[in-house]
Amino acid sequence: MCLKNVHLSPQWLSALEKKLHRLQKDKNFRLFMTMEIHPKVPATLLRKSKIIIYEPPLGIKASLQRTFNNVSANRVNKAPEERSRLYILLAWLHAVVLERLRFEPIGWSKGFEFSETDLYCAMDALDEWVDRLSANRSNIDPNEIPWDAIHKMLVQFVYGGRIDNAFDTGRLTSFTENLFTTEAFNSQFALASICQQVPPNNRNEVTIGRLGYVYPLINAKTGEKLPKEMLARIAQSSDDKLKIVFLDKHVVVGKKRISLNSGENWIAPSDFRPQPFEMQPAITVPLKTKFADIQTWVQDVDDGTTSNPAVIGLPPRAELLILANRAAEMCAQWLDLQDVETGNALEELSAVLNNTDKNQQAGTVPAWMKALRESASKWKENIPEKMSKLKESPESIKNPLFRFMRREFLLGGRILTRMNEELTALMQFVDGEIKATNDLRQLFTVLSKEQVPKQWALYTVDNKLGVTRWIVDFVKRIQQLQNIGQIDYVSDPKACLWLGGLFSPEGFIAATRQYVAAKNKWPLESLRLNLEIGQAQWKENSFIFEGLTLYGAGWDKQSGCLVLTEKTSTALPASRFVWAYSQDNKADTDYNGQAPEVISVPIPVYLNATFKELLFSTRMPVFSALPNEIWTQRAVSISVWST
């Protein structure tokens, strides 16, 4: 008998195990079960079973091989010839989507359940469109392919239907739009490119992949050009002309939407204003796309190139972040093994807790409980006895900052009181001064495993944090609240705060927005949050925060802009968040003539490095000559709390 996907009913598995134990089985009876690795599958069932773990090979190349090993040659070679090129694009997209799962949470913010089914559904949809267009012809015009429809299908339904994070959707959109384009039928089209700075001694060279600015031609008959520069990339070059591709696909002139890449854009080299960046091709499409040619191309793909995280849009050293996360998970698992129910610890605990003799001697207490008592004593020395009060006046309730801080003080005070009471009770019991309770037994069990009791963890924090480090972190939070009360921050919010040290950072940002809107009589929806890194001086409508960490990019102190870097994370100095009235900020696309040197892009702000708690987004300055897709694919983000 074979039971499939039993991980979907882990509770039923416990009943199944009992039935199997009582069942009188034939000697030839065998039960096969398929499942995904799941923490709630009964461990005893696994111990009694023979386990075979199947995991497909990792990597871009392995994914490409798997795709074309499972697709027939007749399907790939079927007319029109453009079909096989579309299959290559889809296979590459699928490989990138799966490979980025390895780099969670920077590849994707969580482990979305992408599968081979997504690939086959997309292939069926492509076949339907291609068959309609071809009408049994051997070739079709790439310009006739419904690219926008393909983008929507892949982003909103096939792959995007599993995604619930707007920034993850932006990453998927970026890859899809870069791959599925008319340019993909050029002989030197790059499936993956690596953005890099041009060496100073090569700045005057104009090569394929070079980025620069061009005034787009919007009317071929009259020679009319758009009155502003647009960022473009060189796709081909000849002796006296350059073929360019605009990074923005469309532009709106008046009420008319004009496609910038609907035809081939050939310009004179003098019309191209080069910038010090280039998109260096890493993997290009094969010249021939018959089934046998594709398989040969896949075999010849360089393993070293495809193993570079930069090929899938991530920082080159992204692997280090993954290794760090695995190390943290391993440490957490080792702590889980320190279960108080192993060995004789449970018997010792039960014997001590069941002792109702008031004259019990401390000497009868096991050594591990004495050690826990010493730890509790040290923790209690560092924990304040009580919270100071927030300054209040009859007008305070009108202040959004006061309303927020009052909730913070109430929550902090409730946790503080509970911790002091329970740690005191723990020490008194070990000293033989009080009797045992069920709550006390549970407290001993949890603390002995270096876990945080649920009754203390009333706010979101990294679940890998042990109780010792959690208490140190909590004390810092309480100290900050005490300081906020002393300086009357809610009336004059100019001091620098540790944003990640608040119990609800996203709530505080919402309160600052309400505060600025009420103060200036601005509508809430007209405010935009900007981040000025390294600017710690207060100015109107600003709030200063520290403890921020930047992921996926670096920060240039001189320009104040994000820059490309191999580092996985960068600790930021105290920085200024500024609420700006949207009418006072021209859109980055609202200019004439030369493009501005610096623009701003939206960056997500998360609670911590797990990227599971999205708090809000802010805008940060970047060099306009760098494509926006770079920051999107690199998963450039900020966290407000770090260890």
C-alpha positions as CSV (number, residue, x, y, z in Angstrom):
1,M,0.0,0.0,0.0
2,C,1.2,3.5,-0.8
3,L,0.0,6.7,1.0
4,K,1.0,9.9,-0.7
5,N,1.7,13.3,0.9
6,V,1.1,12.2,4.5
7,H,2.7,15.3,5.8
8,L,-0.6,17.1,5.1
9,S,-2.2,15.1,8.0
10,P,0.5,14.8,10.7
11,Q,-2.1,14.3,13.5
12,W,-3.6,11.3,11.7
13,L,-0.2,9.8,11.5
14,S,-0.1,9.3,15.3
15,A,-3.3,7.3,15.0
16,L,-1.9,5.3,12.1
17,E,1.1,4.4,14.1
18,K,-1.1,2.9,16.9
19,K,-3.2,1.0,14.4
20,L,-0.1,-0.5,12.7
21,H,1.2,-1.6,16.1
22,R,-2.0,-3.4,16.9
23,L,-2.6,-4.8,13.4
24,Q,-1.9,-8.4,12.7
25,K,0.0,-8.0,9.4
26,D,0.9,-10.5,6.8
27,K,4.6,-11.1,6.6
28,N,4.7,-9.7,3.1
29,F,2.7,-6.5,3.9
30,R,4.6,-3.3,3.2
31,L,3.4,0.3,3.7
32,F,5.0,3.0,1.6
33,M,4.5,6.7,2.5
34,T,5.6,9.8,0.6
35,M,6.0,13.1,2.4
36,E,7.9,16.4,2.5
37,I,10.1,17.0,5.5
38,H,7.8,18.3,8.2
39,P,8.5,19.1,11.9
40,K,5.2,17.6,13.1
41,V,5.6,14.1,11.6
42,P,5.9,11.8,14.6
43,A,9.5,11.0,15.3
44,T,8.6,7.5,16.5
45,L,7.1,6.7,13.1
46,L,10.3,7.8,11.4
47,R,12.4,5.6,13.7
48,K,10.5,2.5,12.8
49,S,10.7,3.2,9.1
50,K,13.3,2.9,6.4
51,I,13.8,6.4,5.0
52,I,14.8,7.3,1.5
53,I,15.3,11.0,0.9
54,Y,15.0,12.3,-2.7
55,E,16.3,15.7,-3.5
56,P,16.9,16.9,-7.1
57,P,20.4,18.3,-7.8
58,L,20.8,21.9,-7.0
59,G,22.0,24.6,-9.4
60,I,21.1,26.4,-12.6
61,K,22.7,23.8,-14.9
62,A,21.1,20.8,-13.1
63,S,17.7,22.5,-13.5
64,L,18.2,23.1,-17.2
65,Q,19.2,19.5,-17.7
66,R,16.2,18.3,-15.8
67,T,13.9,20.5,-17.9
68,F,15.1,19.3,-21.3
69,N,15.4,15.7,-20.2
70,N,11.7,15.7,-19.4
71,V,10.6,17.4,-22.6
72,S,10.5,15.5,-25.9
73,A,12.5,16.4,-28.9
74,N,9.3,16.5,-31.1
75,R,7.8,19.2,-28.8
76,V,10.9,21.4,-28.9
77,N,11.5,21.0,-32.6
78,K,7.9,21.6,-33.6
79,A,7.3,24.5,-35.9
80,P,7.6,27.5,-35.8
81,E,11.3,27.7,-35.0
82,E,10.7,30.5,-32.4
83,R,9.0,28.0,-30.1
84,S,12.3,26.4,-29.0
85,R,13.8,29.9,-28.2
86,L,10.8,30.6,-25.9
87,Y,11.4,27.2,-24.2
88,I,15.0,28.2,-23.5
89,L,13.8,31.5,-22.0
90,L,11.2,29.7,-19.8
91,A,13.7,27.0,-18.7
92,W,16.2,29.7,-17.6
93,L,13.5,31.6,-15.7
94,H,12.4,28.4,-14.0
95,A,16.0,27.6,-13.1
96,V,16.5,31.1,-11.6
97,V,13.2,30.9,-9.6
98,L,14.2,27.5,-8.1
99,E,17.8,28.5,-7.5
100,R,16.9,31.6,-5.6
101,L,14.9,29.4,-3.1
102,R,18.3,28.2,-1.9
103,F,19.1,31.7,-0.8
104,E,16.1,32.4,1.3
105,P,15.4,35.0,2.6
106,I,17.4,37.1,0.2
107,G,16.6,35.1,-2.9
108,W,12.9,35.1,-2.0
109,S,11.6,36.3,1.4
110,K,10.2,32.9,2.1
111,G,10.2,29.3,0.7
112,F,7.5,29.5,-1.9
113,E,6.4,26.1,-3.2
114,F,7.5,26.5,-6.8
115,S,7.5,23.2,-8.7
116,E,7.9,21.5,-12.1
117,T,4.1,21.8,-12.5
118,D,4.6,25.6,-12.9
119,L,7.0,25.0,-15.7
120,Y,4.7,22.6,-17.6
121,C,1.7,24.9,-17.2
122,A,3.7,27.8,-18.6
123,M,4.9,25.6,-21.5
124,D,1.4,24.7,-22.4
125,A,0.3,28.3,-22.4
126,L,3.2,29.3,-24.6
127,D,2.3,26.5,-27.0
128,E,-1.2,27.7,-27.3
129,W,-0.2,31.3,-28.1
130,V,2.5,30.2,-30.6
131,D,0.2,27.8,-32.4
132,R,-2.4,30.5,-32.8
133,L,0.1,33.0,-34.2
134,S,1.9,30.6,-36.5
135,A,-1.1,29.1,-38.3
136,N,1.1,26.2,-39.4
137,R,3.8,28.6,-40.6
138,S,7.5,27.7,-40.1
139,N,8.4,31.1,-38.6
140,I,6.6,34.0,-36.9
141,D,7.6,37.6,-36.3
142,P,8.9,38.0,-32.7
143,N,7.2,41.4,-32.6
144,E,3.8,39.7,-33.0
145,I,4.3,37.5,-29.8
146,P,2.0,38.9,-27.0
147,W,4.9,39.7,-24.6
148,D,2.7,41.7,-22.2
149,A,0.3,38.8,-21.9
150,I,3.2,36.4,-21.3
151,H,4.5,38.7,-18.6
152,K,1.1,38.9,-16.9
153,M,0.6,35.1,-17.1
154,L,3.9,34.3,-15.5
155,V,3.9,37.0,-12.9
156,Q,0.3,36.9,-11.8
157,F,-0.7,33.3,-12.2
158,V,1.9,30.7,-12.9
159,Y,4.7,31.7,-10.5
160,G,3.3,34.9,-9.0
161,G,0.2,33.2,-7.8
162,R,2.2,31.7,-4.9
163,I,3.9,35.0,-3.9
164,D,2.4,37.2,-1.2
165,N,5.2,39.9,-0.9
166,A,5.1,42.9,-3.2
167,F,8.9,43.1,-3.3
168,D,9.1,39.4,-4.3
169,T,6.6,40.1,-7.0
170,G,8.8,42.9,-8.2
171,R,11.8,40.5,-8.4
172,L,9.8,38.0,-10.5
173,T,8.5,40.8,-12.7
174,S,12.1,42.0,-13.3
175,F,13.4,38.6,-14.4
176,T,10.3,38.0,-16.6
177,E,10.4,41.3,-18.4
178,N,14.1,41.1,-19.0
179,L,13.9,37.6,-20.6
180,F,10.6,37.6,-22.5
181,T,11.3,40.4,-25.0
182,T,11.8,40.8,-28.7
183,E,15.5,41.3,-28.1
184,A,15.7,37.6,-26.9
185,F,15.8,36.6,-30.6
186,N,19.1,38.4,-31.2
187,S,22.1,36.1,-31.6
188,Q,24.0,37.6,-28.6
189,F,21.1,37.9,-26.2
190,A,22.2,37.5,-22.6
191,L,20.1,35.3,-20.3
192,A,22.1,36.6,-17.4
193,S,24.2,39.7,-17.1
194,I,26.4,41.0,-14.3
195,C,26.4,44.7,-13.5
196,Q,29.8,46.1,-12.8
197,Q,31.7,49.3,-12.9
198,V,33.8,50.1,-16.0
199,P,37.6,50.4,-15.1
200,P,38.8,54.0,-15.3
201,N,41.1,53.3,-18.2
202,N,38.2,51.8,-20.3
203,R,35.7,54.6,-19.7
204,N,36.0,55.9,-23.3
205,E,35.4,52.5,-24.9
206,V,31.8,51.8,-26.1
207,T,31.2,48.0,-25.9
208,I,28.3,45.6,-25.8
209,G,26.5,45.9,-22.5
210,R,27.7,49.5,-21.8
211,L,25.1,51.7,-20.1
212,G,24.4,55.3,-21.1
213,Y,21.8,57.9,-21.9
214,V,20.1,58.5,-25.3
215,Y,17.3,60.9,-26.4
216,P,14.7,58.4,-27.8
217,L,13.3,58.9,-31.3
218,I,9.5,59.0,-31.0
219,N,8.6,59.9,-34.6
220,A,10.7,58.4,-37.4
221,K,9.0,60.5,-40.1
222,T,9.7,63.9,-38.5
223,G,12.8,62.9,-36.6
224,E,11.2,64.1,-33.4
225,K,13.0,63.0,-30.2
226,L,11.8,62.9,-26.6
227,P,13.1,66.0,-24.9
228,K,14.8,64.0,-22.1
229,E,17.4,61.3,-21.9
230,M,16.5,57.7,-21.1
231,L,18.9,55.0,-19.8
232,A,19.8,52.5,-22.5
233,R,22.1,49.5,-23.0
234,I,24.3,48.7,-26.1
235,A,23.1,45.5,-27.7
236,Q,25.2,45.5,-30.9
237,S,27.9,47.6,-32.4
238,S,29.2,48.2,-35.9
239,D,31.8,50.5,-37.3
240,D,29.6,53.6,-37.3
241,K,26.4,52.7,-35.5
242,L,25.2,51.3,-32.2
243,K,22.1,49.2,-31.6
244,I,20.6,50.1,-28.2
245,V,17.8,48.8,-26.0
246,F,16.1,51.2,-23.6
247,L,15.7,49.9,-20.1
248,D,12.3,51.5,-19.8
249,K,10.0,49.7,-22.2
250,H,7.5,52.6,-22.6
251,V,7.2,56.3,-22.2
252,V,4.1,58.5,-22.0
253,V,4.1,61.7,-24.2
254,G,1.0,63.7,-23.5
255,K,-1.8,61.2,-23.5
256,K,0.0,58.8,-25.8
257,R,2.0,55.7,-24.7
258,I,5.0,55.0,-26.9
259,S,6.9,51.8,-27.0
260,L,10.7,52.5,-26.9
261,N,11.8,49.1,-28.1
262,S,9.1,48.2,-30.7
263,G,11.7,48.4,-33.5
264,E,15.5,48.3,-33.8
265,N,17.1,51.4,-32.3
266,W,20.3,52.2,-34.3
267,I,22.1,55.4,-33.4
268,A,25.3,57.2,-34.0
269,P,28.0,56.7,-31.3
270,S,27.9,60.5,-30.7
271,D,24.3,60.2,-29.6
272,F,25.2,57.9,-26.8
273,R,26.3,59.5,-23.5
274,P,28.2,56.6,-21.8
275,Q,28.1,56.0,-18.0
276,P,30.7,54.2,-15.9
277,F,28.6,51.0,-15.6
278,E,28.0,48.0,-17.9
279,M,25.9,44.9,-18.0
280,Q,28.5,42.2,-18.7
281,P,26.9,39.2,-20.4
282,A,27.4,36.0,-18.4
283,I,25.3,33.4,-20.2
284,T,24.0,33.9,-23.8
285,V,21.5,31.9,-25.8
286,P,22.7,29.3,-28.2
287,L,23.0,30.2,-31.8
288,K,21.0,27.0,-32.8
289,T,18.0,26.0,-30.9
290,K,17.1,22.5,-32.2
291,F,16.6,20.0,-29.4
292,A,20.0,18.4,-29.9
293,D,21.7,21.8,-30.0
294,I,20.0,22.9,-26.8
295,Q,21.2,19.7,-25.0
296,T,24.7,20.3,-26.2
297,W,24.5,23.9,-25.0
298,V,23.3,22.9,-21.6
299,Q,26.2,20.4,-21.2
300,D,28.7,23.1,-22.2
301,V,27.3,25.7,-19.8
302,D,30.2,26.6,-17.4
303,D,29.6,25.3,-13.9
304,G,31.7,28.0,-12.4
305,T,29.7,30.8,-14.0
306,T,26.3,29.4,-13.1
307,S,27.3,28.8,-9.5
308,N,28.0,32.5,-9.0
309,P,25.1,34.0,-7.2
310,A,25.5,37.2,-9.3
311,V,24.1,35.2,-12.3
312,I,20.7,35.1,-10.5
313,G,20.9,38.7,-9.5
314,L,22.3,38.3,-6.0
315,P,25.5,39.7,-4.4
316,P,28.6,37.6,-5.3
317,R,29.0,36.6,-1.6
318,A,25.4,35.7,-0.9
319,E,26.4,32.2,0.0
320,L,28.0,33.5,3.2
321,L,24.6,34.7,4.5
322,I,23.1,31.3,3.8
323,L,26.0,29.6,5.7
324,A,25.5,32.0,8.6
325,N,21.7,31.2,8.7
326,R,22.4,27.4,8.6
327,A,24.9,27.8,11.5
328,A,22.3,29.6,13.6
329,E,19.7,26.9,12.8
330,M,22.2,24.2,13.8
331,C,22.8,25.9,17.1
332,A,19.1,26.2,17.8
333,Q,18.7,22.5,17.0
334,W,21.5,21.6,19.5
335,L,19.6,23.6,22.1
336,D,16.4,21.7,21.3
337,L,18.3,18.5,22.1
338,Q,18.9,19.7,25.7
339,D,15.4,18.4,26.6
340,V,14.7,18.2,30.3
341,E,13.0,14.9,29.6
342,T,16.2,13.1,28.5
343,G,18.1,10.8,30.9
344,N,17.1,11.1,34.6
345,A,16.3,14.9,34.4
346,L,12.6,14.3,34.2
347,E,12.6,12.0,37.2
348,E,14.7,14.5,39.2
349,L,12.4,17.4,38.3
350,S,9.2,15.4,39.2
351,A,10.7,14.2,42.5
352,V,11.7,17.8,43.5
353,L,8.5,19.4,42.4
354,N,6.3,16.7,44.1
355,N,8.2,17.3,47.4
356,T,5.7,19.2,49.6
357,D,8.0,19.4,52.6
358,K,8.4,23.0,53.6
359,N,11.7,22.2,55.2
360,Q,13.2,20.7,52.0
361,Q,16.9,21.3,52.0
362,A,18.6,23.0,49.0
363,G,21.1,20.3,49.0
364,T,18.6,17.8,47.6
365,V,18.1,20.0,44.5
366,P,20.0,18.7,41.4
367,A,23.0,20.5,40.1
368,W,21.3,21.7,36.9
369,M,18.5,23.4,38.9
370,K,21.1,25.1,41.1
371,A,22.8,26.4,38.0
372,L,19.4,27.6,36.7
373,R,18.9,29.4,40.0
374,E,22.2,31.2,39.6
375,S,21.3,32.3,36.1
376,A,17.9,33.6,37.3
377,S,19.6,35.5,40.1
378,K,22.0,37.2,37.5
379,W,19.0,38.0,35.2
380,K,17.1,39.5,38.0
381,E,20.0,41.8,39.0
382,N,19.9,43.3,35.5
383,I,16.1,43.6,35.2
384,P,14.6,46.8,36.6
385,E,12.0,46.4,39.4
386,K,9.4,48.6,37.7
387,M,8.8,50.9,34.7
388,S,8.9,54.7,35.0
389,K,5.8,56.5,34.0
390,L,5.3,58.4,30.7
391,K,4.8,62.1,31.2
392,E,1.1,63.0,30.5
393,S,-0.9,66.2,30.2
394,P,-4.6,66.9,29.3
395,E,-3.5,67.4,25.6
396,S,-1.3,64.3,25.4
397,I,-4.1,62.1,24.1
398,K,-4.2,64.1,20.9
399,N,-0.5,63.3,20.2
400,P,-0.1,60.1,18.1
401,L,3.4,59.6,19.5
402,F,2.0,59.7,23.1
403,R,-0.7,57.2,22.2
404,F,1.8,54.8,20.7
405,M,4.3,55.2,23.6
406,R,1.6,54.6,26.1
407,R,1.0,51.2,24.6
408,E,4.7,50.4,24.6
409,F,5.0,51.3,28.3
410,L,2.0,49.2,29.2
411,L,3.4,46.2,27.3
412,G,6.9,46.6,28.8
413,G,5.5,47.0,32.3
414,R,3.3,43.9,32.0
415,I,6.3,41.7,30.8
416,L,8.6,43.2,33.4
417,T,6.2,42.5,36.3
418,R,5.7,38.9,35.1
419,M,9.4,38.2,34.7
420,N,10.2,39.6,38.2
421,E,7.5,37.5,39.8
422,E,8.4,34.2,38.1
423,L,12.2,34.5,38.5
424,T,11.6,35.3,42.2
425,A,9.4,32.3,42.6
426,L,12.0,30.1,40.8
427,M,14.7,31.1,43.2
428,Q,12.5,30.7,46.2
429,F,11.5,27.2,45.2
430,V,15.1,26.1,44.8
431,D,15.9,27.7,48.2
432,G,13.0,25.6,49.7
433,E,10.9,28.6,50.6
434,I,7.7,27.8,48.6
435,K,5.9,24.8,47.1
436,A,5.8,23.8,43.5
437,T,3.1,24.7,41.0
438,N,2.4,23.6,37.4
439,D,3.4,27.0,36.1
440,L,6.7,26.7,37.9
441,R,7.3,23.2,36.5
442,Q,6.7,24.6,33.0
443,L,9.0,27.5,33.7
444,F,11.8,25.1,34.7
445,T,11.3,23.0,31.6
446,V,11.4,26.0,29.2
447,L,14.3,27.8,30.8
448,S,16.5,24.7,31.1
449,K,16.3,24.4,27.3
450,E,17.4,28.1,26.9
451,Q,14.0,29.0,25.5
452,V,11.9,32.1,26.1
453,P,8.7,31.4,28.0
454,K,5.5,32.2,26.0
455,Q,4.2,34.4,28.7
456,W,7.2,36.7,28.3
457,A,7.4,36.7,24.5
458,L,4.5,39.1,23.9
459,Y,6.2,40.8,20.9
460,T,7.8,39.6,17.7
461,V,11.5,38.8,17.9
462,D,14.0,36.4,16.2
463,N,12.8,33.0,17.3
464,K,16.4,31.7,17.2
465,L,17.3,34.0,20.2
466,G,18.0,32.0,23.4
467,V,16.6,33.3,26.7
468,T,19.9,34.7,27.9
469,R,20.3,36.9,24.9
470,W,16.6,37.6,24.8
471,I,16.8,39.0,28.4
472,V,19.8,41.2,27.5
473,D,17.8,42.5,24.5
474,F,14.7,43.1,26.6
475,V,16.6,45.1,29.2
476,K,18.0,47.4,26.5
477,R,14.4,47.9,25.3
478,I,13.2,48.8,28.8
479,Q,16.2,51.2,29.3
480,Q,15.2,53.0,26.1
481,L,11.6,53.3,27.2
482,Q,12.8,54.7,30.6
483,N,14.9,57.3,28.7
484,I,12.0,58.2,26.5
485,G,9.9,58.9,29.6
486,Q,12.7,61.0,31.2
487,I,13.4,63.3,28.2
488,D,9.7,63.6,27.3
489,Y,10.3,62.4,23.7
490,V,6.7,62.5,22.7
491,S,6.6,66.3,23.1
492,D,9.9,67.0,21.4
493,P,10.9,64.0,19.2
494,K,14.4,65.0,18.3
495,A,16.5,62.4,20.1
496,C,18.0,59.3,18.4
497,L,16.0,56.1,19.0
498,W,16.8,52.4,18.4
499,L,13.8,51.7,16.1
500,G,14.3,47.9,16.4
501,G,14.1,48.2,20.2
502,L,10.5,49.2,20.1
503,F,8.0,46.5,20.6
504,S,6.1,47.6,17.5
505,P,8.4,49.5,15.1
506,E,5.9,49.6,12.3
507,G,3.3,51.1,14.7
508,F,5.8,53.9,15.6
509,I,6.4,54.7,11.9
510,A,2.6,55.0,11.4
511,A,2.4,57.3,14.5
512,T,5.2,59.5,13.1
513,R,3.3,59.8,9.9
514,Q,0.1,60.9,11.7
515,Y,2.2,63.3,13.8
516,V,3.7,65.0,10.8
517,A,0.4,65.1,8.9
518,A,-1.4,66.7,11.9
519,K,1.4,69.1,12.6
520,N,1.5,70.4,9.0
521,K,-2.2,69.8,8.1
522,W,-1.2,67.5,5.3
523,P,-3.3,64.6,4.1
524,L,-1.8,61.2,5.1
525,E,-1.7,59.8,1.6
526,S,0.4,62.7,0.4
527,L,3.4,61.8,2.6
528,R,6.5,59.9,1.4
529,L,9.2,58.5,3.6
530,N,12.8,59.1,2.6
531,L,15.9,57.8,4.3
532,E,19.1,59.9,4.5
533,I,21.9,57.6,5.7
534,G,24.5,59.1,8.0
535,Q,22.5,62.3,8.6
536,A,22.0,62.3,12.4
537,Q,21.1,66.0,12.7
538,W,17.4,66.6,13.3
539,K,15.4,68.7,10.8
540,E,11.8,69.5,10.3
541,N,9.5,66.4,9.9
542,S,12.4,64.0,10.6
543,F,13.1,61.3,13.1
544,I,16.6,59.9,13.9
545,F,17.1,56.1,14.3
546,E,20.1,53.9,14.9
547,G,20.7,50.1,14.8
548,L,19.9,49.8,11.0
549,T,21.5,47.2,8.8
550,L,21.6,47.3,5.0
551,Y,21.6,44.1,3.0
552,G,22.5,43.5,-0.7
553,A,24.3,46.8,-1.2
554,G,26.8,49.2,0.2
555,W,26.6,52.9,1.1
556,D,28.8,55.6,-0.2
557,K,29.4,58.3,2.4
558,Q,30.4,61.0,0.0
559,S,27.4,60.8,-2.3
560,G,24.9,59.3,0.2
561,C,23.9,56.8,-2.4
562,L,23.6,53.0,-2.5
563,V,26.5,51.3,-4.3
564,L,27.3,47.8,-5.5
565,T,29.3,45.8,-3.1
566,E,30.3,42.2,-2.5
567,K,29.4,42.5,1.2
568,T,26.2,40.7,2.2
569,S,25.4,43.3,4.9
570,T,26.5,46.7,6.1
571,A,25.9,48.3,9.5
572,L,24.6,51.8,9.0
573,P,25.3,54.8,11.2
574,A,22.5,56.8,12.8
575,S,20.3,58.0,10.0
576,R,17.4,60.3,9.4
577,F,13.9,59.3,8.2
578,V,12.1,62.3,6.7
579,W,8.4,62.5,5.9
580,A,8.2,64.7,2.8
581,Y,5.1,66.2,1.2
582,S,4.7,64.5,-2.2
583,Q,3.9,67.8,-4.0
584,D,7.3,69.1,-2.8
585,N,9.0,66.1,-4.5
586,K,9.2,65.9,-8.3
587,A,8.9,62.4,-9.7
588,D,12.2,60.9,-10.8
589,T,10.9,60.8,-14.3
590,D,9.7,64.4,-14.3
591,Y,12.7,66.2,-15.9
592,N,13.8,67.6,-19.3
593,G,17.2,67.4,-20.9
594,Q,20.0,65.4,-19.2
595,A,18.9,62.8,-16.7
596,P,19.6,63.6,-13.0
597,E,22.6,61.9,-11.5
598,V,20.7,60.6,-8.5
599,I,17.2,59.2,-8.2
600,S,15.4,57.4,-5.4
601,V,14.1,53.8,-5.3
602,P,11.8,52.1,-2.8
603,I,13.5,49.8,-0.4
604,P,11.7,47.4,2.0
605,V,12.4,47.7,5.7
606,Y,12.1,44.4,7.7
607,L,12.1,43.7,11.4
608,N,15.3,41.5,11.3
609,A,17.5,39.5,9.0
610,T,14.9,36.7,8.5
611,F,12.9,39.1,6.2
612,K,9.6,37.6,7.5
613,E,8.2,40.7,9.1
614,L,7.8,43.5,6.5
615,L,7.4,46.7,8.4
616,F,7.2,49.4,5.8
617,S,9.1,50.8,2.8
618,T,11.2,53.9,2.4
619,R,13.0,55.6,-0.6
620,M,16.8,55.7,-0.8
621,P,19.1,57.6,-3.3
622,V,20.9,55.6,-6.0
623,F,22.9,56.6,-9.1
624,S,20.4,56.9,-12.0
625,A,22.9,55.2,-14.4
626,L,22.4,51.9,-12.5
627,P,19.2,50.0,-13.7
628,N,16.5,49.8,-11.1
629,E,16.4,46.0,-11.6
630,I,19.8,45.7,-9.9
631,W,18.4,46.8,-6.6
632,T,15.3,44.7,-7.0
633,Q,17.1,41.5,-7.9
634,R,19.7,41.9,-5.2
635,A,16.9,42.1,-2.6
636,V,18.3,45.3,-1.2
637,S,16.7,45.7,2.2
638,I,17.0,47.2,5.6
639,S,16.5,45.6,9.0
640,V,15.9,47.6,12.2
641,W,17.1,44.9,14.6
642,S,20.2,42.7,14.5
643,T,22.0,40.5,17.0
